Amino acid sequence: MSFRVPFVIAIDGPAASGKSTVAKGVARALDCVFVNSGEMYRAFTWWVLENGIDPNNADAVITLLNETSFACGEEEMIGYVEIQGRRLSDEQLKNDAINSSVSAIAAIPEVRERLVEEQRGFARFPALVMEGRDIGTVVFADTPYKFFVDASPEIRAARRSAEGIEDSIEARDLADSMRKASPLKQATDAIRIDTSEMGPDEVVAVVVDSISLNKEAA
C-alpha cells in the first residue's frame, strides 16, 4: 500500500494498552517509520536524574531543559532520539527510576511544549507511525488517521507485570489524564480499539483496513 506524503498515523493510549506493538506492526505493514514518542520523555527523564535533579523540582527541570539539545533520527525504519549527542539504550530508558519519575517530568508544561516541537521534527520522514498519549490531540492533531488503543486496567496491569514492570497502572493513568498540559485523552475523531481480547495482528489489521477505507473515501 502506498500513500502520498506527508503521511502520519497517530496511535494513542494508556500504558500497556498494546499501542507500541500495534504501532510497530502498522509501520511494518505500511512501510512507515515507527516512533515511540515516550522515548523522548524517558530520555529527558534520564538526563534529569543523571544530573541529580529532583523530578518534582519543576524550576530546576526547566533550567536543565533550556540547556539540553535533542536530535531525531531513523535507523532501519525505527525512529530514535539523541540527548546531548547521546543515544540511550533500552536499559537506560526503561529502568525503575525512569518508570517512577517520567510522569512527573512529562506533566511540566514547558517540557511538553518543547518536546512536542521536537517530536514534530520526525515529520520530515515521508510516512510515519507515532505512538504516545497526545499524538492525535496535540502533536499531529491535523492528521486524519487517529487511533486510541485501550484495554481494561486488569489486562494492562498483567501485561506490565509480564514485562517485569511493577508500577501502578491506576496511578499512571490518573497522572497522565489529570495533568494540565496535553493530558491523555481520546481525540474526538479517533477510532477507539479495545485490545483486551484481541491479538496484536488483529488490531493491526483493524488499523490498516480503516486507513485503506479512509484513503478510498478521500
C-alpha positions as a Markdown table, in Angstrom:
| # | Residue | x | y | z |
|---|---|---|---|---|
| 1 | Met | 0.0 | 0.0 | 0.0 |
| 2 | Ser | 1.4 | 3.4 | -0.9 |
| 3 | Phe | 0.4 | 7.0 | 0.2 |
| 4 | Arg | 1.1 | 10.5 | -0.8 |
| 5 | Val | 3.4 | 12.3 | 1.6 |
| 6 | Pro | 3.5 | 13.6 | 4.2 |
| 7 | Phe | 1.6 | 10.9 | 5.9 |
| 8 | Val | 1.2 | 10.5 | 9.7 |
| 9 | Ile | -0.7 | 7.8 | 11.7 |
| 10 | Ala | -1.3 | 8.7 | 15.3 |
| 11 | Ile | -1.8 | 5.9 | 17.8 |
| 12 | Asp | -2.5 | 7.0 | 21.4 |
| 13 | Gly | -3.5 | 5.1 | 24.5 |
| 14 | Pro | -2.6 | 4.4 | 28.2 |
| 15 | Ala | 0.3 | 2.3 | 29.4 |
| 16 | Ala | 0.3 | -1.4 | 28.5 |
| 17 | Ser | -2.7 | -0.9 | 26.1 |
| 18 | Gly | -0.7 | -2.5 | 23.3 |
| 19 | Lys | -0.2 | 0.7 | 21.4 |
| 20 | Ser | 3.6 | 0.2 | 20.9 |
| 21 | Thr | 3.2 | -3.3 | 19.5 |
| 22 | Val | 0.3 | -2.2 | 17.3 |
| 23 | Ala | 2.2 | 0.9 | 16.0 |
| 24 | Lys | 5.2 | -1.2 | 15.1 |
| 25 | Gly | 3.0 | -3.7 | 13.2 |
| 26 | Val | 1.2 | -0.9 | 11.4 |
| 27 | Ala | 4.5 | 0.7 | 10.5 |
| 28 | Arg | 5.8 | -2.6 | 9.0 |
| 29 | Ala | 2.6 | -3.2 | 7.1 |
| 30 | Leu | 2.6 | 0.2 | 5.5 |
| 31 | Asp | 6.4 | 0.8 | 5.2 |
| 32 | Cys | 6.4 | 3.7 | 7.6 |
| 33 | Val | 9.0 | 4.9 | 10.2 |
| 34 | Phe | 7.9 | 3.9 | 13.7 |
| 35 | Val | 8.4 | 6.4 | 16.5 |
| 36 | Asn | 7.7 | 5.9 | 20.2 |
| 37 | Ser | 7.2 | 9.4 | 21.4 |
| 38 | Gly | 7.6 | 8.3 | 25.1 |
| 39 | Glu | 11.2 | 7.6 | 24.5 |
| 40 | Met | 11.9 | 11.3 | 24.2 |
| 41 | Tyr | 10.3 | 11.9 | 27.7 |
| 42 | Arg | 12.2 | 9.0 | 29.0 |
| 43 | Ala | 15.5 | 10.3 | 27.6 |
| 44 | Phe | 15.0 | 13.6 | 29.2 |
| 45 | Thr | 14.0 | 12.0 | 32.5 |
| 46 | Trp | 17.2 | 10.0 | 32.4 |
| 47 | Trp | 19.1 | 13.3 | 31.8 |
| 48 | Val | 17.3 | 14.9 | 34.8 |
| 49 | Leu | 18.3 | 12.0 | 37.1 |
| 50 | Glu | 21.8 | 11.9 | 35.6 |
| 51 | Asn | 22.2 | 15.5 | 36.7 |
| 52 | Gly | 21.0 | 14.8 | 40.2 |
| 53 | Ile | 17.8 | 16.9 | 39.8 |
| 54 | Asp | 14.6 | 16.1 | 41.7 |
| 55 | Pro | 12.0 | 15.4 | 39.1 |
| 56 | Asn | 9.5 | 17.3 | 41.2 |
| 57 | Asn | 11.6 | 20.4 | 41.2 |
| 58 | Ala | 10.0 | 22.0 | 38.1 |
| 59 | Asp | 12.2 | 25.1 | 38.1 |
| 60 | Ala | 15.4 | 23.0 | 38.1 |
| 61 | Val | 14.0 | 20.7 | 35.4 |
| 62 | Ile | 13.1 | 23.6 | 33.2 |
| 63 | Thr | 16.5 | 25.2 | 33.6 |
| 64 | Leu | 18.1 | 21.9 | 32.5 |
| 65 | Leu | 15.7 | 21.6 | 29.6 |
| 66 | Asn | 16.8 | 25.0 | 28.3 |
| 67 | Glu | 20.4 | 23.8 | 28.3 |
| 68 | Thr | 19.6 | 20.5 | 26.6 |
| 69 | Ser | 19.8 | 19.6 | 22.9 |
| 70 | Phe | 17.8 | 16.9 | 21.2 |
| 71 | Ala | 18.2 | 15.2 | 17.8 |
| 72 | Cys | 15.7 | 12.9 | 16.0 |
| 73 | Gly | 16.9 | 10.2 | 13.6 |
| 74 | Glu | 15.9 | 7.0 | 12.0 |
| 75 | Glu | 17.6 | 3.6 | 11.6 |
| 76 | Glu | 16.1 | 0.7 | 9.8 |
| 77 | Met | 12.7 | 2.4 | 9.9 |
| 78 | Ile | 12.8 | 2.9 | 13.6 |
| 79 | Gly | 12.9 | 6.5 | 15.0 |
| 80 | Tyr | 15.3 | 7.4 | 17.8 |
| 81 | Val | 16.2 | 10.4 | 19.8 |
| 82 | Glu | 19.6 | 11.6 | 20.9 |
| 83 | Ile | 20.0 | 13.8 | 24.0 |
| 84 | Gln | 23.2 | 15.9 | 24.3 |
| 85 | Gly | 24.5 | 13.9 | 21.4 |
| 86 | Arg | 23.9 | 10.6 | 23.2 |
| 87 | Arg | 21.7 | 7.8 | 22.1 |
| 88 | Leu | 20.5 | 5.8 | 25.1 |
| 89 | Ser | 19.9 | 2.0 | 25.4 |
| 90 | Asp | 16.6 | 0.4 | 26.2 |
| 91 | Glu | 18.0 | -0.5 | 29.6 |
| 92 | Gln | 18.7 | 3.2 | 30.3 |
| 93 | Leu | 15.3 | 4.3 | 29.1 |
| 94 | Lys | 13.2 | 1.7 | 30.9 |
| 95 | Asn | 14.7 | 1.2 | 34.4 |
| 96 | Asp | 12.7 | 1.5 | 37.6 |
| 97 | Ala | 14.0 | 5.0 | 38.3 |
| 98 | Ile | 12.7 | 6.3 | 34.9 |
| 99 | Asn | 9.4 | 4.5 | 35.3 |
| 100 | Ser | 8.7 | 6.2 | 38.6 |
| 101 | Ser | 9.8 | 9.7 | 37.5 |
| 102 | Val | 8.7 | 10.2 | 33.9 |
| 103 | Ser | 5.1 | 11.1 | 34.6 |
| 104 | Ala | 6.1 | 14.0 | 36.9 |
| 105 | Ile | 8.5 | 15.4 | 34.3 |
| 106 | Ala | 6.1 | 14.9 | 31.4 |
| 107 | Ala | 3.5 | 16.8 | 33.3 |
| 108 | Ile | 5.6 | 20.0 | 33.3 |
| 109 | Pro | 4.0 | 22.3 | 30.6 |
| 110 | Glu | 7.4 | 23.7 | 29.5 |
| 111 | Val | 8.7 | 20.2 | 29.0 |
| 112 | Arg | 5.7 | 19.1 | 26.9 |
| 113 | Glu | 5.8 | 22.2 | 24.8 |
| 114 | Arg | 9.5 | 21.7 | 24.0 |
| 115 | Leu | 9.3 | 18.0 | 23.3 |
| 116 | Val | 6.1 | 18.3 | 21.2 |
| 117 | Glu | 8.1 | 20.6 | 18.9 |
| 118 | Glu | 11.0 | 18.2 | 18.8 |
| 119 | Gln | 8.6 | 15.3 | 18.0 |
| 120 | Arg | 7.2 | 17.2 | 15.1 |
| 121 | Gly | 10.7 | 17.1 | 13.6 |
| 122 | Phe | 10.0 | 13.4 | 12.7 |
| 123 | Ala | 7.5 | 14.7 | 10.1 |
| 124 | Arg | 10.5 | 15.2 | 7.8 |
| 125 | Phe | 10.2 | 11.4 | 7.0 |
| 126 | Pro | 7.7 | 10.7 | 4.2 |
| 127 | Ala | 5.5 | 8.3 | 6.2 |
| 128 | Leu | 5.3 | 8.0 | 10.0 |
| 129 | Val | 3.5 | 6.0 | 12.7 |
| 130 | Met | 3.9 | 7.7 | 16.0 |
| 131 | Glu | 2.5 | 6.3 | 19.3 |
| 132 | Gly | 2.1 | 8.1 | 22.6 |
| 133 | Arg | -0.5 | 9.8 | 24.7 |
| 134 | Asp | -1.1 | 13.1 | 22.9 |
| 135 | Ile | -0.2 | 12.4 | 19.2 |
| 136 | Gly | -3.7 | 12.7 | 17.8 |
| 137 | Thr | -4.7 | 15.5 | 20.2 |
| 138 | Val | -1.6 | 17.7 | 20.1 |
| 139 | Val | 1.5 | 16.6 | 18.2 |
| 140 | Phe | -0.2 | 15.8 | 14.9 |
| 141 | Ala | -3.7 | 16.9 | 15.6 |
| 142 | Asp | -4.4 | 17.6 | 11.9 |
| 143 | Thr | -3.8 | 14.1 | 10.7 |
| 144 | Pro | -7.0 | 12.2 | 9.6 |
| 145 | Tyr | -5.5 | 8.9 | 10.8 |
| 146 | Lys | -6.1 | 8.7 | 14.5 |
| 147 | Phe | -6.5 | 5.7 | 16.8 |
| 148 | Phe | -6.9 | 5.3 | 20.5 |
| 149 | Val | -5.8 | 1.8 | 21.7 |
| 150 | Asp | -7.0 | 0.8 | 25.1 |
| 151 | Ala | -7.6 | -2.3 | 27.3 |
| 152 | Ser | -9.1 | -3.0 | 30.8 |
| 153 | Pro | -6.9 | -1.9 | 33.8 |
| 154 | Glu | -6.6 | -5.6 | 34.8 |
| 155 | Ile | -5.3 | -6.7 | 31.4 |
| 156 | Arg | -2.9 | -3.8 | 31.3 |
| 157 | Ala | -1.6 | -4.4 | 34.8 |
| 158 | Ala | -1.0 | -8.1 | 33.9 |
| 159 | Arg | 0.9 | -7.0 | 30.7 |
| 160 | Arg | 3.1 | -4.7 | 32.7 |
| 161 | Ser | 3.8 | -7.4 | 35.3 |
| 162 | Ala | 4.8 | -9.8 | 32.5 |
| 163 | Glu | 7.3 | -7.2 | 31.3 |
| 164 | Gly | 8.8 | -7.1 | 34.8 |
| 165 | Ile | 7.4 | -3.7 | 35.5 |
| 166 | Glu | 5.5 | -3.3 | 38.8 |
| 167 | Asp | 4.4 | 0.3 | 38.7 |
| 168 | Ser | 0.7 | 1.2 | 39.4 |
| 169 | Ile | -1.5 | 1.4 | 36.3 |
| 170 | Glu | -4.1 | 3.3 | 38.3 |
| 171 | Ala | -1.6 | 5.9 | 39.5 |
| 172 | Arg | -0.1 | 6.2 | 36.0 |
| 173 | Asp | -3.5 | 6.7 | 34.4 |
| 174 | Leu | -4.5 | 9.3 | 36.9 |
| 175 | Ala | -1.3 | 11.3 | 36.5 |
| 176 | Asp | -1.4 | 11.1 | 32.7 |
| 177 | Ser | -5.1 | 12.1 | 32.4 |
| 178 | Met | -5.1 | 14.8 | 35.1 |
| 179 | Arg | -2.1 | 16.8 | 34.0 |
| 180 | Lys | -2.8 | 20.3 | 32.7 |
| 181 | Ala | -0.5 | 20.1 | 29.7 |
| 182 | Ser | -1.6 | 17.7 | 26.9 |
| 183 | Pro | -3.5 | 15.2 | 29.1 |
| 184 | Leu | -4.1 | 11.6 | 28.0 |
| 185 | Lys | -7.4 | 11.5 | 26.2 |
| 186 | Gln | -9.0 | 10.2 | 23.1 |
| 187 | Ala | -9.2 | 12.6 | 20.2 |
| 188 | Thr | -12.8 | 13.3 | 19.3 |
| 189 | Asp | -12.2 | 11.9 | 15.7 |
| 190 | Ala | -10.0 | 9.0 | 16.8 |
| 191 | Ile | -11.1 | 5.4 | 16.3 |
| 192 | Arg | -11.1 | 3.5 | 19.7 |
| 193 | Ile | -9.9 | -0.1 | 19.7 |
| 194 | Asp | -10.2 | -2.2 | 22.9 |
| 195 | Thr | -7.3 | -4.7 | 22.8 |
| 196 | Ser | -8.4 | -6.7 | 25.9 |
| 197 | Glu | -9.5 | -9.7 | 23.9 |
| 198 | Met | -7.6 | -9.1 | 20.7 |
| 199 | Gly | -4.2 | -10.3 | 19.5 |
| 200 | Pro | -1.7 | -7.8 | 18.0 |
| 201 | Asp | -2.2 | -9.0 | 14.5 |
| 202 | Glu | -6.0 | -8.5 | 14.8 |
| 203 | Val | -5.5 | -4.9 | 16.0 |
| 204 | Val | -3.0 | -4.1 | 13.2 |
| 205 | Ala | -5.5 | -5.4 | 10.7 |
| 206 | Val | -8.2 | -3.2 | 12.0 |
| 207 | Val | -6.0 | -0.1 | 11.8 |
| 208 | Val | -4.7 | -0.9 | 8.3 |
| 209 | Asp | -8.2 | -1.7 | 7.0 |
| 210 | Ser | -9.5 | 1.6 | 8.5 |
| 211 | Ile | -6.8 | 3.6 | 6.8 |
| 212 | Ser | -7.4 | 1.9 | 3.5 |
| 213 | Leu | -11.1 | 2.7 | 3.7 |
| 214 | Asn | -10.3 | 6.3 | 4.7 |
| 215 | Lys | -8.0 | 6.7 | 1.7 |
| 216 | Glu | -10.5 | 5.3 | -0.7 |
| 217 | Ala | -13.2 | 7.7 | 0.6 |
| 218 | Ala | -10.9 | 10.7 | 0.3 |
